[in-house]
């Protein structure tokens, strides 16, 4: 069983922690109250509203407690075996390399090898419904960017984006 340590909460009251995943992967774990995979920040105008008028923010009374968030996160992480994580990482590397190579297949093998050496699982976002997004960094190939890998219920890649 995967256990969280260094457990804390962020400014919204959501759990943040560290965890050791199979394969020697030490990651940051974040609990996200929002079930949707929406990284576009479309709600920025809501964040600017004053909380007294009911706009923006999360109502603290509707938040799960820390024990519930921890339980949800640990349960979601327990499904991530070393075999599953290795397979997802291979798929992420292949998808990114193919996108970077575009129509020039001659560069694909070099890109695959280079990216495979560079990519690291850096974090995991666990949603209230137990959904998971893996956060990868590849500092040589994608400096100052994060690779977001949303997984479906079967732990297959549902969406992949670099931001």
N, C-alpha and C positions, 0 to 999 in steps of 0.2 A: 504494500500500500504506500502511496505517495503522501507524505505529510508536508504541510506548509510550515515554514518558520519565518521569523522576522515579520510577523503579522502586524499590520497596522491598517489605518483607514486613510483615504484621501480626503480632500476638502468637501467632497459630496457625501462622505460616509461610506464609500465603497471600499471593500477589502483590497489591500495590496499586500503581497508577501513574496517570499522566495521559495523555490522548490527544486529538488534534485530529481530530474527525470532520467529514465533509463538511458544508458550510453554515456553517462557522465555529463549530462546536460544540466547546467545550473541556470535557471530562468527566473525572471520576474513574472509573477502571476498577478493579474488584475481582474477584479470582478466588475462586470459592466451591467448596469440595470437595464439598459436598452437591448431588446431582443434583435433589433435590426442591424444589419451590416451596412451602415451608412457613414462613410468616412468623409462625406462632402461638407460636413459642418453647415448644413442648410439652416440650422436653428440658431445661428449666430445672433440674429436680430432678437430672438427670445432671450438670449443671455444678457442683452443690454437692458432689458426691461427691469424695473424695480421689483424685487421679490414681494414687496408689500401689495402690489396690485395683482398678484396671482400669476404673473408671467415668468417663465423660465424656471430652471432649477428643479430639484427633486424634493418632493414633500417628505420630510424626515419620518412622518408617521407611517408612510407607505413602504419604507425601506425594510428589507429583511434584516434580522439581527446578525451580528458578526458570526455567531455559531452556524447559522443557516447558510451564510455566504461561504464560510469555510467548508462546510459539509458538501455544498454544491460543487465548489472548486475541486476539492479532493476527489469526489466521485468522478467528475469529468476527466481529471488528470489520470486517474487510475486506468482509464481505457487506453491511454497512450503508451503502448508497449514499445520496446526498442525496435522491433520489427516494423511496426506501424510508423514510427517516427522516421526510421531509415527510408522506408518506401515513400513517404510523403516528401522527404527531403530530395530524394532522387527525382521525383515527379516535378517538384518545384524547380530544381536545377535544369531539368530538360526543357520545361516550358519557358523559362527565362532565356536559356541559351538559344532555343529555336526562335524566339521573338527577336533576340539581338542579332542572330545570323540572317534573319529575314530570308532572302532568296539565295544567299550564298552558302550552300551546304558545305563547301570546302572548309569553312571556318568553324563548323559546328563541333567537331571533335576537340579542337583547342579550347573553344568556349566552354564546353562541358567540363573539361578537366580543370580549367582555370576557376570556373564558378564553384565546382564541387570542393575545391581547396579553400575557397574564400567564404562560403556561406556558413552561417552559424545561427542556430535557434537561440533567440535572445529573450523572447517573452511569450506568454500565453494569456489571452483574454478569454475568460469564462463568462458566459452570459447567464442570466437568471434561469433560463430554460435548460441549462447544461450544454448549450452550444459552445463551440471552441473556435477561436482564431489564433493561428500561430504567427508569431512575428519573427522574421529573419532579418539579419543584417549581412551584408556582403561589402565590407568597407572598401575593397579594391575596385570592385565592379560597379557598385552603386553607393558611392560615398554620400554621407548625409541623407540616406534614404532608408526606408524600411519596406520590407516585402511582407504584405499582409496575405495570409492564406486562410481563408474561411473554409472550415470543414463542414460537411453535411452530417446527418445522423449516423451514417455508416463510416465516418472518418475518412471520406474521400474528399478531394479538393472540389469545393463548390464554386469558389471565386478566388482569383489571384490578382493582386495589384501591387504596384510599386509606387510609393508616395514619399 
